[in-house]
């Protein structure tokens, strides 16, 4: 699976409360948004994801668009002023209900700064949306895709075309993130020794080597 970003073609930016990463780079503090060269030029295609824990995947048959906020409030804690949005996930006949209201302005600044060649502003979507999309690119039967940063593990697991899990877990450190990762595999009776785990967020060497002790392979997207 070739996931190489061609120069001046595509940039994928992930944003959290504490900073941003792009095309698999290490995390950068928010104040570098105006000095990072990669954010100061045109790209043919731009994607911006927000690592928001305020997200839920709801089957379309159960979703009433007028009650999207109520659906999200049933699984995450929302403030009165949280703005709730939706984005369809047709591959799973579901809709992602989410809020990007995290008391940050970095995602908005980046979306207004990094403009694709089309000139249209880029819509910021939750990290979960891109995790679910990655499943289409994985050829293995066991599909495990995750992101971890800023105290949350974003995790999707599928077998073949069947989605088994899509959730966000509180994980203040990587040991806790691994706990929830292996808990998910155990409940689904998946063997990590014959599975590859894919991470969209950058992993330091210690975290990557820890995963290699259990999985067949570790791939950073």
GROMACS elastic network, one bead per residue, 0.5 to 0.9 nm:
[ bonds ]
;  ai    aj funct       b0    kb
    1   137     6  0.73845   500
    1   138     6  0.76528   500
    1   139     6  0.85193   500
    2     5     6  0.89729   500
    3   221     6  0.67088   500
    4    23     6  0.89067   500
    4   221     6  0.88306   500
    5     8     6  0.84722   500
    5     9     6  0.69213   500
    5    10     6  0.59158   500
    5    11     6  0.72038   500
    5    12     6  0.89049   500
    5    23     6  0.72984   500
    6     9     6  0.52730   500
    6    10     6  0.65801   500
    6    11     6  0.89353   500
    7    10     6  0.72727   500
    7    11     6  0.88608   500
    7    43     6  0.85998   500
    8    11     6  0.80451   500
    8    41     6  0.82243   500
    8    42     6  0.70620   500
    8    43     6  0.51573   500
    8    44     6  0.67280   500
    8    45     6  0.87528   500
    9    42     6  0.86855   500
    9    43     6  0.53472   500
    9    45     6  0.61742   500
    9    46     6  0.86017   500
   10    23     6  0.85773   500
   10    43     6  0.57757   500
   10    44     6  0.59097   500
   10    46     6  0.58161   500
   10    47     6  0.79878   500
   10   116     6  0.88284   500
   11    22     6  0.66457   500
   11    23     6  0.60122   500
   11    38     6  0.84550   500
   11    39     6  0.89278   500
   11    43     6  0.68314   500
   11    44     6  0.84386   500
   11    45     6  0.65385   500
   11    46     6  0.51281   500
   11    47     6  0.63716   500
   11    48     6  0.84653   500
   12    21     6  0.83454   500
   12    22     6  0.54521   500
   12    23     6  0.52933   500
   12    24     6  0.82395   500
   12    45     6  0.85007   500
   12    46     6  0.60526   500
   12    48     6  0.60058   500
   12    49     6  0.78575   500
   13    20     6  0.68801   500
   13    21     6  0.57322   500
   13    23     6  0.66110   500
   13    24     6  0.85706   500
   13    46     6  0.77990   500
   13    47     6  0.60595   500
   13    49     6  0.62375   500
   13    50     6  0.86303   500
   13   110     6  0.86991   500
   14    19     6  0.85578   500
   14    20     6  0.55213   500
   14    21     6  0.52414   500
   14    22     6  0.61878   500
   14    23     6  0.85879   500
   14    24     6  0.89927   500
   14    47     6  0.83924   500
   14    48     6  0.58546   500
   14    50     6  0.59295   500
   14    51     6  0.70851   500
   14   107     6  0.86146   500
   14   127     6  0.75599   500
   14   200     6  0.89744   500
   14   201     6  0.78475   500
   15    18     6  0.79943   500
   15    19     6  0.60268   500
   15    21     6  0.66777   500
   15    22     6  0.88067   500
   15    48     6  0.73770   500
   15    49     6  0.61099   500
   15    51     6  0.61813   500
   15    52     6  0.89970   500
   15   106     6  0.72815   500
   15   107     6  0.61040   500
   15   110     6  0.88640   500
   15   127     6  0.88531   500
   16    19     6  0.54158   500
   16    20     6  0.61425   500
   16    21     6  0.87999   500
   16    49     6  0.87973   500
   16    50     6  0.61034   500
   16    51     6  0.54341   500
   16    52     6  0.75960   500
   16   104     6  0.83836   500
   16   106     6  0.81540   500
   16   107     6  0.80784   500
   16   149     6  0.75948   500
   16   150     6  0.67650   500
   17    20     6  0.84248   500
   17    30     6  0.84584   500
   17    50     6  0.89317   500
   17    51     6  0.82878   500
   17   102     6  0.74186   500
   17   103     6  0.80202   500
   17   104     6  0.61730   500
   17   105     6  0.87903   500
   17   106     6  0.78383   500
   17   150     6  0.71606   500
   18    27     6  0.86545   500
   18    28     6  0.83165   500
   18    29     6  0.63162   500
   18    30     6  0.65593   500
   18   150     6  0.71051   500
   19    27     6  0.63139   500
   19    28     6  0.53715   500
   19    31     6  0.81710   500
   19    32     6  0.86366   500
   19    33     6  0.86809   500
   19   106     6  0.77189   500
   20    25     6  0.89592   500
   20    26     6  0.84052   500
   20    27     6  0.54260   500
   20    28     6  0.52705   500
   20    29     6  0.66258   500
   20    30     6  0.66861   500
   20    33     6  0.81838   500
   20   106     6  0.83786   500
   20   107     6  0.87305   500
   21    24     6  0.65075   500
   21    25     6  0.54520   500
   21    26     6  0.59556   500
   21    28     6  0.61082   500
   21   201     6  0.78109   500
   21   202     6  0.80158   500
   22    25     6  0.53196   500
   22    26     6  0.78976   500
   22    27     6  0.80994   500
   22    28     6  0.89907   500
   22    38     6  0.85238   500
   23   221     6  0.81450   500
   24    27     6  0.87839   500
   24   200     6  0.72581   500
   24   201     6  0.65217   500
   24   202     6  0.56087   500
   24   220     6  0.74823   500
   24   221     6  0.67666   500
   25    28     6  0.83603   500
   25   201     6  0.85656   500
   25   202     6  0.66193   500
   26   201     6  0.86423   500
   26   202     6  0.60852   500
   26   203     6  0.82788   500
   26   204     6  0.85850   500
   27   201     6  0.89154   500
   27   202     6  0.76994   500
   28    31     6  0.82269   500
   28    32     6  0.66084   500
   28    33     6  0.81219   500
   29    32     6  0.58272   500
   29    33     6  0.77572   500
   30    33     6  0.57469   500
   30    34     6  0.88861   500
   30   106     6  0.67503   500
   31    34     6  0.71025   500
   31    35     6  0.81259   500
   32    35     6  0.51756   500
   32    36     6  0.58707   500
   33    36     6  0.58140   500
   33    37     6  0.89875   500
   33    39     6  0.70560   500
   33    40     6  0.89049   500
   33   106     6  0.81989   500
   33   109     6  0.83419   500
   33   110     6  0.73230   500
   33   113     6  0.88837   500
   34    37     6  0.81782   500
   34    39     6  0.74154   500
   34    40     6  0.74626   500
   34   113     6  0.85511   500
   35    38     6  0.88284   500
   35    39     6  0.79361   500
   35    40     6  0.78490   500
   36    39     6  0.56682   500
   36    40     6  0.69113   500
   37    40     6  0.51924   500
   37    41     6  0.71228   500
   38    41     6  0.62012   500
   38    42     6  0.87505   500
   38   114     6  0.88430   500
   39    42     6  0.81581   500
   39   110     6  0.78914   500
   39   113     6  0.71984   500
   39   114     6  0.56785   500
   39   115     6  0.89696   500
   40   113     6  0.73431   500
   40   114     6  0.67133   500
   41   114     6  0.71858   500
   41   115     6  0.81459   500
   41   116     6  0.89084   500
   42    45     6  0.87498   500
   42   114     6  0.70359   500
   42   115     6  0.62759   500
   42   116     6  0.56997   500
   42   117     6  0.59332   500
   43    46     6  0.64340   500
   43   114     6  0.79475   500
   43   115     6  0.71790   500
   43   117     6  0.58087   500
   44   115     6  0.88609   500
   44   116     6  0.52956   500
   44   118     6  0.74127   500
   45   115     6  0.86469   500
   45   116     6  0.54928   500
   45   117     6  0.72124   500
   45   118     6  0.84761   500
   46   114     6  0.74746   500
   46   115     6  0.72395   500
   46   116     6  0.57428   500
   46   117     6  0.89654   500
   46   122     6  0.68696   500
   47   122     6  0.69507   500
   47   123     6  0.79105   500
   47   124     6  0.75139   500
   47   125     6  0.83764   500
   48   107     6  0.76501   500
   48   110     6  0.81148   500
   48   111     6  0.72175   500
   48   122     6  0.71857   500
   48   123     6  0.71666   500
   48   124     6  0.51234   500
   48   125     6  0.65255   500
   48   126     6  0.84779   500
   48   127     6  0.86111   500
   49    52     6  0.87746   500
   49   107     6  0.80986   500
   49   123     6  0.87594   500
   49   124     6  0.55451   500
   49   126     6  0.52318   500
   49   127     6  0.50177   500
   49   128     6  0.85086   500
   49   129     6  0.82495   500
   49   130     6  0.75833   500
   50   100     6  0.70395   500
   50   107     6  0.69890   500
   50   124     6  0.66613   500
   50   125     6  0.61018   500
   50   127     6  0.54275   500
   50   128     6  0.87564   500
   51    54     6  0.89499   500
   51   100     6  0.85214   500
   51   125     6  0.88837   500
   51   126     6  0.60195   500
   51   127     6  0.50831   500
   51   128     6  0.77879   500
   51   147     6  0.84351   500
   51   148     6  0.87124   500
   51   149     6  0.78422   500
   51   150     6  0.83260   500
   51   152     6  0.82271   500
   51   154     6  0.80493   500
   52    55     6  0.69115   500
   52    98     6  0.79773   500
   52    99     6  0.72451   500
   52   100     6  0.61461   500
   52   101     6  0.83050   500
   52   102     6  0.74176   500
   52   126     6  0.60531   500
   52   127     6  0.69435   500
   52   128     6  0.83203   500
   52   152     6  0.86206   500
   52   154     6  0.89745   500
   52   168     6  0.87221   500
   53    56     6  0.88546   500
   53    76     6  0.79575   500
   53    98     6  0.84190   500
   53    99     6  0.84389   500
   53   100     6  0.88210   500
   53   126     6  0.85847   500
   53   127     6  0.89734   500
   53   128     6  0.88937   500
   53   152     6  0.70739   500
   53   153     6  0.87075   500
   53   154     6  0.78339   500
   53   167     6  0.86518   500
   53   168     6  0.58403   500
   53   169     6  0.78477   500
   53   170     6  0.84831   500
   54    72     6  0.75980   500
   54    73     6  0.88726   500
   54    75     6  0.85214   500
   54    76     6  0.59569   500
   54    77     6  0.76176   500
   54    78     6  0.77481   500
   54    97     6  0.83510   500
   54    98     6  0.55016   500
   54    99     6  0.54950   500
   54   100     6  0.73202   500
   54   101     6  0.85235   500
   54   102     6  0.89345   500
   54   126     6  0.87351   500
   54   168     6  0.83522   500
   55    72     6  0.68062   500
   55    75     6  0.83270   500
   55    76     6  0.74451   500
   55    96     6  0.69140   500
   55    97     6  0.56795   500
   55    99     6  0.66308   500
   55   100     6  0.89251   500
   55   126     6  0.75585   500
   55   128     6  0.76100   500
   55   167     6  0.80668   500
   55   168     6  0.78063   500
   56    71     6  0.80427   500
   56    72     6  0.60606   500
   56    75     6  0.72396   500
   56    76     6  0.82156   500
   56    95     6  0.83421   500
   56    96     6  0.57854   500
   56    97     6  0.53021   500
   56    98     6  0.63890   500
   56   128     6  0.88108   500
   56   166     6  0.80848   500
   56   167     6  0.73832   500
   56   168     6  0.87954   500
   57    72     6  0.88493   500
   57    89     6  0.86136   500
   57    94     6  0.65117   500
   57    95     6  0.57620   500
   57    97     6  0.62373   500
   57    98     6  0.86548   500
   57   128     6  0.89142   500
   57   166     6  0.72102   500
   57   167     6  0.83430   500
   58    61     6  0.83763   500
   58    62     6  0.68110   500
   58    63     6  0.63515   500
   58    71     6  0.79398   500
   58    72     6  0.88458   500
   58    93     6  0.88531   500
   58    94     6  0.54566   500
   58    95     6  0.53516   500
   58    96     6  0.62637   500
   58    97     6  0.71560   500
   59    62     6  0.55459   500
   59    63     6  0.64613   500
   59    92     6  0.77458   500
   59    93     6  0.61322   500
   59    95     6  0.62832   500
   59    96     6  0.87595   500
   60    63     6  0.51003   500
   60    64     6  0.80670   500
   60    88     6  0.87525   500
   60    92     6  0.89567   500
   60    93     6  0.58513   500
   60    95     6  0.60812   500
   61    64     6  0.82868   500
   61    93     6  0.82715   500
   61    94     6  0.79691   500
   62    94     6  0.89300   500
   63    66     6  0.85573   500
   63    67     6  0.74471   500
   63    68     6  0.69164   500
   63    71     6  0.77294   500
   63    94     6  0.84092   500
   63    95     6  0.77747   500
   64    67     6  0.53530   500
   64    68     6  0.64236   500
   64    71     6  0.87026   500
   65    68     6  0.52142   500
   65    69     6  0.86137   500
   65    86     6  0.85103   500
   66    69     6  0.78575   500
   66    70     6  0.87665   500
   67    70     6  0.51787   500
   67    71     6  0.63511   500
   67    72     6  0.88550   500
   68    71     6  0.50731   500
   68    72     6  0.63586   500
   68    73     6  0.86401   500
   68    84     6  0.75136   500
   68    85     6  0.78894   500
   68    86     6  0.76900   500
   68    97     6  0.65650   500
   68    98     6  0.88494   500
   69    72     6  0.51982   500
   69    73     6  0.60894   500
   69    74     6  0.87229   500
   69    78     6  0.88556   500
   69    83     6  0.85829   500
   69    84     6  0.59801   500
   69    85     6  0.81648   500
   69    97     6  0.77540   500
   69    98     6  0.84495   500
   70    73     6  0.50302   500
   70    74     6  0.63659   500
   71    74     6  0.54249   500
   71    75     6  0.74048   500
   71    97     6  0.78492   500
   72    75     6  0.56838   500
   72    76     6  0.61818   500
   72    77     6  0.83182   500
   72    78     6  0.80671   500
   72    84     6  0.81941   500
   72    97     6  0.63059   500
   72    98     6  0.69367   500
   72    99     6  0.86714   500
   73    76     6  0.52494   500
   73    77     6  0.59336   500
   73    78     6  0.59554   500
   74    77     6  0.78875   500
   78    81     6  0.81359   500
   78    82     6  0.62396   500
   78    99     6  0.84980   500
   79    82     6  0.52841   500
   79    83     6  0.89303   500
   79   101     6  0.89299   500
   80    83     6  0.85827   500
   81   101     6  0.82370   500
   82    99     6  0.65239   500
   82   100     6  0.78495   500
   82   101     6  0.54329   500
   82   102     6  0.83647   500
   83    98     6  0.84681   500
   83    99     6  0.57392   500
   83   100     6  0.72072   500
   83   101     6  0.63038   500
   84    97     6  0.70482   500
   84    98     6  0.56083   500
   84   100     6  0.76072   500
   84   101     6  0.82804   500
   85    96     6  0.83492   500
   85    97     6  0.59108   500
   85    98     6  0.54730   500
   85    99     6  0.60771   500
   85   100     6  0.83160   500
   86    95     6  0.65615   500
   86    96     6  0.55076   500
   86    98     6  0.61776   500
   86    99     6  0.85492   500
   87    95     6  0.57740   500
   87    96     6  0.52783   500
   87    97     6  0.67720   500
   87    98     6  0.84029   500
   87   125     6  0.81788   500
   87   129     6  0.82350   500
   88    91     6  0.89512   500
   88    93     6  0.80062   500
   88    94     6  0.63223   500
   88    96     6  0.60889   500
   88    97     6  0.87258   500
   89    92     6  0.59753   500
   89    93     6  0.62545   500
   89    94     6  0.52537   500
   89    95     6  0.52911   500
   89    96     6  0.66753   500
   89   129     6  0.77723   500
   89   132     6  0.82078   500
   89   133     6  0.84426   500
   90    94     6  0.61193   500
   90    95     6  0.76460   500
   91    94     6  0.76877   500
   91   132     6  0.89333   500
   91   133     6  0.85538   500
   91   136     6  0.88339   500
   91   161     6  0.89133   500
   92    95     6  0.84033   500
   92   161     6  0.86744   500
   92   162     6  0.82733   500
   92   163     6  0.74994   500
   96   126     6  0.87329   500
   96   128     6  0.83069   500
   96   129     6  0.72671   500
   98   125     6  0.87519   500
   98   126     6  0.71633   500
   99   102     6  0.80709   500
   99   126     6  0.81470   500
  100   103     6  0.87146   500
  100   104     6  0.88488   500
  100   124     6  0.84492   500
  100   125     6  0.81360   500
  100   126     6  0.73628   500
  101   104     6  0.74460   500
  102   105     6  0.85612   500
  104   107     6  0.73315   500
  104   108     6  0.83731   500
  105   108     6  0.53468   500
  105   109     6  0.62556   500
  105   110     6  0.87620   500
  106   109     6  0.50325   500
  106   110     6  0.61266   500
  106   111     6  0.85437   500
  107   110     6  0.51809   500
  107   111     6  0.61225   500
  107   112     6  0.86488   500
  107   124     6  0.70933   500
  108   111     6  0.51281   500
  108   112     6  0.62802   500
  108   113     6  0.85934   500
  108   124     6  0.78973   500
  109   112     6  0.52138   500
  109   113     6  0.60670   500
  109   114     6  0.85852   500
  110   114     6  0.57231   500
  110   115     6  0.86886   500
  111   114     6  0.56913   500
  111   115     6  0.69909   500
  111   121     6  0.63183   500
  111   122     6  0.56251   500
  111   123     6  0.71947   500
  111   124     6  0.70692   500
  112   115     6  0.67107   500
  112   121     6  0.64359   500
  112   122     6  0.78302   500
  113   121     6  0.87920   500
  114   121     6  0.81806   500
  114   122     6  0.81635   500
  115   118     6  0.77902   500
  115   119     6  0.58562   500
  115   120     6  0.66553   500
  115   121     6  0.59556   500
  115   122     6  0.69870   500
  116   119     6  0.55542   500
  116   120     6  0.66733   500
  116   121     6  0.74809   500
  116   122     6  0.76664   500
  117   120     6  0.79191   500
  118   121     6  0.86689   500
  125   128     6  0.82707   500
  125   129     6  0.67347   500
  125   130     6  0.81404   500
  126   129     6  0.55958   500
  126   130     6  0.74253   500
  127   130     6  0.54376   500
  127   131     6  0.64201   500
  127   132     6  0.88639   500
  127   147     6  0.79303   500
  127   154     6  0.76026   500
  128   132     6  0.62341   500
  128   133     6  0.85998   500
  128   146     6  0.88752   500
  128   147     6  0.87256   500
  128   154     6  0.66392   500
  128   155     6  0.77451   500
  128   156     6  0.79885   500
  128   166     6  0.77563   500
  128   167     6  0.81037   500
  128   168     6  0.83728   500
  129   132     6  0.53522   500
  129   133     6  0.63296   500
  129   134     6  0.88716   500
  130   134     6  0.61784   500
  130   135     6  0.89680   500
  130   200     6  0.87627   500
  131   134     6  0.52418   500
  131   135     6  0.70226   500
  131   145     6  0.61036   500
  131   146     6  0.68011   500
  131   147     6  0.79638   500
  131   154     6  0.80931   500
  131   155     6  0.75224   500
  131   156     6  0.66262   500
  131   166     6  0.88753   500
  131   199     6  0.89467   500
  131   200     6  0.76312   500
  132   135     6  0.56017   500
  132   136     6  0.79564   500
  132   145     6  0.80490   500
  132   156     6  0.67070   500
  132   157     6  0.88905   500
  132   163     6  0.89491   500
  132   166     6  0.80302   500
  133   136     6  0.59843   500
  133   137     6  0.78198   500
  134   137     6  0.54394   500
  134   138     6  0.69268   500
  134   145     6  0.74418   500
  135   138     6  0.54368   500
  135   139     6  0.84619   500
  135   143     6  0.65403   500
  135   144     6  0.80589   500
  135   145     6  0.74894   500
  135   156     6  0.85401   500
  135   157     6  0.85492   500
  135   158     6  0.75823   500
  135   161     6  0.86286   500
  136   139     6  0.78231   500
  136   161     6  0.86671   500
  138   141     6  0.82092   500
  138   142     6  0.88233   500
  138   143     6  0.66553   500
  139   142     6  0.87250   500
  139   143     6  0.81716   500
  139   160     6  0.85681   500
  140   143     6  0.63362   500
  140   159     6  0.84976   500
  140   160     6  0.75850   500
  140   195     6  0.81299   500
  140   196     6  0.82337   500
  141   158     6  0.78657   500
  141   159     6  0.53292   500
  141   161     6  0.83659   500
  141   195     6  0.86616   500
  142   157     6  0.75152   500
  142   158     6  0.61400   500
  142   160     6  0.66648   500
  142   190     6  0.76775   500
  142   194     6  0.86114   500
  142   195     6  0.61920   500
  142   196     6  0.76996   500
  143   156     6  0.80089   500
  143   157     6  0.55687   500
  143   159     6  0.60425   500
  143   160     6  0.74958   500
  143   195     6  0.77090   500
  143   196     6  0.73777   500
  143   197     6  0.74343   500
  143   198     6  0.82523   500
  144   155     6  0.75123   500
  144   156     6  0.60249   500
  144   158     6  0.66461   500
  144   159     6  0.88323   500
  144   195     6  0.79460   500
  144   196     6  0.69001   500
  144   197     6  0.51035   500
  144   198     6  0.60995   500
  144   199     6  0.85830   500
  145   154     6  0.83647   500
  145   155     6  0.59922   500
  145   156     6  0.54404   500
  145   157     6  0.65319   500
  145   158     6  0.88976   500
  145   196     6  0.89249   500
  145   197     6  0.60439   500
  145   199     6  0.57835   500
  145   200     6  0.74440   500
  146   153     6  0.69539   500
  146   154     6  0.54181   500
  146   156     6  0.63810   500
  146   157     6  0.86431   500
  146   181     6  0.86015   500
  146   197     6  0.76103   500
  146   198     6  0.61987   500
  146   200     6  0.63429   500
  146   201     6  0.77793   500
  147   152     6  0.81534   500
  147   153     6  0.58361   500
  147   154     6  0.50462   500
  147   155     6  0.66578   500
  147   198     6  0.85165   500
  147   199     6  0.54458   500
  147   200     6  0.53244   500
  147   201     6  0.50277   500
  147   202     6  0.82535   500
  148   151     6  0.73083   500
  148   152     6  0.57376   500
  148   154     6  0.62094   500
  148   155     6  0.85989   500
  148   171     6  0.80993   500
  148   174     6  0.77832   500
  148   177     6  0.72676   500
  148   199     6  0.79886   500
  148   200     6  0.83082   500
  148   201     6  0.62400   500
  148   202     6  0.83469   500
  148   203     6  0.84762   500
  149   152     6  0.57780   500
  149   153     6  0.69067   500
  149   154     6  0.87563   500
  149   171     6  0.85386   500
  149   172     6  0.84441   500
  149   173     6  0.86867   500
  149   174     6  0.87664   500
  149   201     6  0.73355   500
  149   202     6  0.88406   500
  150   153     6  0.86968   500
  150   171     6  0.83739   500
  150   172     6  0.71754   500
  150   173     6  0.87625   500
  151   169     6  0.84982   500
  151   170     6  0.60097   500
  151   173     6  0.65601   500
  151   174     6  0.86639   500
  151   177     6  0.86495   500
  152   168     6  0.65158   500
  152   169     6  0.55353   500
  152   172     6  0.66124   500
  152   173     6  0.85626   500
  152   177     6  0.75548   500
  153   167     6  0.82671   500
  153   168     6  0.55443   500
  153   169     6  0.50903   500
  153   170     6  0.64868   500
  153   171     6  0.59117   500
  153   172     6  0.88191   500
  153   174     6  0.87394   500
  153   176     6  0.88124   500
  153   177     6  0.57447   500
  153   178     6  0.88149   500
  153   180     6  0.80194   500
  153   181     6  0.83210   500
  154   166     6  0.78018   500
  154   167     6  0.61147   500
  154   169     6  0.65738   500
  155   165     6  0.74122   500
  155   166     6  0.57719   500
  155   167     6  0.55877   500
  155   168     6  0.62228   500
  155   169     6  0.80289   500
  155   180     6  0.89867   500
  155   181     6  0.75115   500
  155   184     6  0.89582   500
  156   163     6  0.77936   500
  156   164     6  0.75948   500
  156   165     6  0.52643   500
  156   167     6  0.66203   500
  156   168     6  0.88755   500
  157   162     6  0.88962   500
  157   163     6  0.63476   500
  157   164     6  0.55355   500
  157   165     6  0.50628   500
  157   166     6  0.66921   500
  157   184     6  0.81567   500
  157   185     6  0.82218   500
  158   161     6  0.67942   500
  158   162     6  0.55198   500
  158   164     6  0.50296   500
  158   165     6  0.68480   500
  158   166     6  0.88863   500
  159   162     6  0.53037   500
  159   163     6  0.65366   500
  159   164     6  0.70149   500
  160   163     6  0.80283   500
  163   166     6  0.77058   500
  164   188     6  0.77112   500
  165   184     6  0.77951   500
  165   188     6  0.89540   500
  169   177     6  0.77226   500
  169   180     6  0.72081   500
  170   176     6  0.81869   500
  170   177     6  0.79166   500
  170   180     6  0.89795   500
  171   174     6  0.69100   500
  171   175     6  0.80170   500
  171   176     6  0.51328   500
  171   177     6  0.50737   500
  171   178     6  0.87127   500
  171   179     6  0.88539   500
  171   180     6  0.81406   500
  172   175     6  0.85341   500
  172   176     6  0.67941   500
  172   177     6  0.76908   500
  173   176     6  0.55216   500
  173   177     6  0.64692   500
  173   178     6  0.89292   500
  174   178     6  0.61214   500
  174   179     6  0.85209   500
  174   207     6  0.70399   500
  175   178     6  0.51405   500
  175   179     6  0.62975   500
  175   180     6  0.89641   500
  175   207     6  0.86912   500
  176   180     6  0.64886   500
  176   181     6  0.86025   500
  177   180     6  0.54075   500
  177   181     6  0.62068   500
  177   182     6  0.87639   500
  178   182     6  0.60956   500
  178   183     6  0.83477   500
  178   210     6  0.89988   500
  178   211     6  0.80546   500
  179   182     6  0.53777   500
  179   183     6  0.60062   500
  179   184     6  0.86317   500
  180   184     6  0.61059   500
  180   185     6  0.86236   500
  181   184     6  0.53281   500
  181   185     6  0.64879   500
  181   186     6  0.87841   500
  182   186     6  0.59976   500
  182   187     6  0.85627   500
  182   192     6  0.81733   500
  183   186     6  0.50772   500
  183   187     6  0.62017   500
  183   188     6  0.86149   500
  184   187     6  0.53281   500
  184   188     6  0.63113   500
  184   189     6  0.84875   500
  184   190     6  0.85568   500
  185   188     6  0.51529   500
  185   189     6  0.58527   500
  185   191     6  0.70837   500
  185   192     6  0.74203   500
  186   190     6  0.61423   500
  186   191     6  0.78006   500
  187   190     6  0.78717   500
  190   193     6  0.89393   500
  190   194     6  0.85609   500
  190   195     6  0.80257   500
  191   194     6  0.58846   500
  191   195     6  0.65981   500
  191   215     6  0.84066   500
  192   196     6  0.72239   500
  192   197     6  0.81888   500
  192   214     6  0.60045   500
  192   216     6  0.67398   500
  193   196     6  0.81814   500
  193   213     6  0.88288   500
  193   214     6  0.57936   500
  193   217     6  0.84650   500
  194   215     6  0.67824   500
  194   216     6  0.53383   500
  194   217     6  0.84983   500
  195   215     6  0.58868   500
  195   216     6  0.53807   500
  195   217     6  0.69638   500
  196   215     6  0.59981   500
  196   216     6  0.55191   500
  196   218     6  0.57498   500
  196   219     6  0.72576   500
  197   211     6  0.83367   500
  197   215     6  0.69325   500
  197   216     6  0.81801   500
  197   217     6  0.65209   500
  197   218     6  0.51442   500
  197   219     6  0.63274   500
  197   220     6  0.86030   500
  198   217     6  0.85524   500
  198   218     6  0.60386   500
  198   220     6  0.57768   500
  198   221     6  0.66697   500
  199   202     6  0.71514   500
  199   203     6  0.77306   500
  199   218     6  0.77569   500
  199   219     6  0.63161   500
  199   221     6  0.59659   500
  200   203     6  0.88994   500
  200   219     6  0.86961   500
  200   220     6  0.59572   500
  201   220     6  0.72970   500
  201   221     6  0.76014   500
  202   220     6  0.67625   500
  202   221     6  0.83306   500
  203   206     6  0.79874   500
  203   207     6  0.59552   500
  203   208     6  0.59099   500
  203   220     6  0.75508   500
  204   207     6  0.54888   500
  204   208     6  0.62364   500
  204   209     6  0.86912   500
  205   208     6  0.51264   500
  205   209     6  0.60463   500
  205   210     6  0.84814   500
  206   209     6  0.52965   500
  206   210     6  0.61561   500
  206   211     6  0.88131   500
  207   210     6  0.50881   500
  207   211     6  0.64257   500
  207   212     6  0.87780   500
  208   211     6  0.52814   500
  208   212     6  0.63386   500
  208   218     6  0.70975   500
  209   213     6  0.66555   500
  209   218     6  0.88271   500
  210   213     6  0.55324   500
  210   214     6  0.76258   500
  211   214     6  0.56346   500
  211   215     6  0.61246   500
  211   217     6  0.83217   500
  211   218     6  0.69162   500
  212   215     6  0.53022   500
  212   216     6  0.70138   500
  212   217     6  0.63867   500
  212   218     6  0.63685   500
  213   216     6  0.84809   500
  214   217     6  0.86354   500
  215   218     6  0.68223   500
